[in-house]
Amino acid sequence: MHTRAASWLRHRLGRAVVLSYALALVLPAPGLWLRRPHPFPPSHLTVHTAPLLLSLVLFSAGLRVPVRALGALLRHPKALLAGLVLHLAIPLAVVPFVAFLLRRTPDTDGGSGLLTAMILVVAMPVAAGATVWTDKGEGDQPTMVGLVLASTLLSPLTTPVLLATLSPLLSGGYAHTLADTGRLAESGFALTAVVLPCAAGLLGALVLPARGLGRLLTTVAPSAMAGSLVLTYVNASGALGSVFTRPRPLLFAAALGVAALVCLLSFVLGRAAAHLLRLEAATASSLTLACGMNNSSASAVLITTSLPDKPHLLLPVLAYGLLQKTAANRIVTRLRPAPVTAGA
């Protein structure tokens, strides 16, 4: 039920993400304009571009979920429960290890700034964009949507727990900052921008006839993929300009190294868990993606809001966002389910 445009974009999604970052670097002005709220005076309505784009991605994901398969997921929740446990356990294993390594560096605060950024990334719910990569790799979409929804619904509880547990690893006032930032994360954003749009998509998949659903998907599917790329561009535009006005090569290298290490360990642990659970290829792909793909867009917004005087902390967040999409592209290619041959 995908259009030719959606298929074309899906097979080039990895390169398109890199181009989105490059465009944000050389032409950030449109992205900065899109980041601002846009009021409509006659109706007193204010439009926020990023939440709208996120809602479009989740609405499309909900439309593509076979509702019966989602019911089967609830009856056999092994992958869902494993994903939620890993979503909490991996940060508690990875972040202390990275903190131990950073303590050996000459940084005066033991890398607490970089570590703060990474904690804010790994404490976020599963990224909504993971549903796009699941679709690209023909993975288990019900499992992925279930993990996005469940991790988002639980985030008002899990995010403060993770932040409080990991904050003793920080020094130089960053622990207090992390606590303040955690309060900003406990808002209604997750409900309005993630849960409700996805629920609307699921409702559409349930009540629409097959022909009507197919027609709707031919419009929504390519729009959602394009929307995820625009969202990547908008988030990157808000940070790259301020970061590169005063280049700091050592900081850039450290941010890239820390982000790469956290990203690699998260995906590796997720892949190992999928292997131990003996999951099918489609489900293993979705579980692995969920372990490594966190909502870096939300992390970037939180840092911009709570630490406006430290734009350099956005570097590891942006690096993680790019690396997790690059890793996702490789994972969905390697774990793509084998095609069923005729007569098999």
Sequence and secondary structure as in RCSB ss.txt:
>XXXX:A:sequence
MHTRAASWLRHRLGRAVVLSYALALVLPAPGLWLRRPHPFPPSHLTVHTAPLLLSLVLFSAGLRVPVRALGALLR
HPKALLAGLVLHLAIPLAVVPFVAFLLRRTPDTDGGSGLLTAMILVVAMPVAAGATVWTDKGEGDQPTMVGLVLA
STLLSPLTTPVLLATLSPLLSGGYAHTLADTGRLAESGFALTAVVLPCAAGLLGALVLPARGLGRLLTTVAPSAM
AGSLVLTYVNASGALGSVFTRPRPLLFAAALGVAALVCLLSFVLGRAAAHLLRLEAATASSLTLACGMNNSSASA
VLITTSLPDKPHLLLPVLAYGLLQKTAANRIVTRLRPAPVTAGA
>XXXX:A:secstr
   HHHHHHHTTHHHHHHHHHHHHHH  HHHHHHHS EEETTTTEEE HHHHHHHHHHHHHHHTS HHHHHHHHH
S HHHHHHHHHHHHHHHHHHHHHHHHHTTSS TTTTHHHHHHHHHHHTS B TTHHHHHHHTT  HHHHHHHHHH
HHHHHHHHHHHHHHHHGGG  TTHHHHHHHHHHHHSSTHHIIIIIHHHHHHHHHHHHS HHHHHHHHHHHHHHHH
HHHHHHHHHHHHHHHHHHHTS  HHHHHHHHHHHHHHHHHHHHHHHHHHHHTT  HHHHHHHHHHHH B HHHHH
HHHHHH TT GGGHHHHHHHHHHHHHHHHHHHHHS      TT 
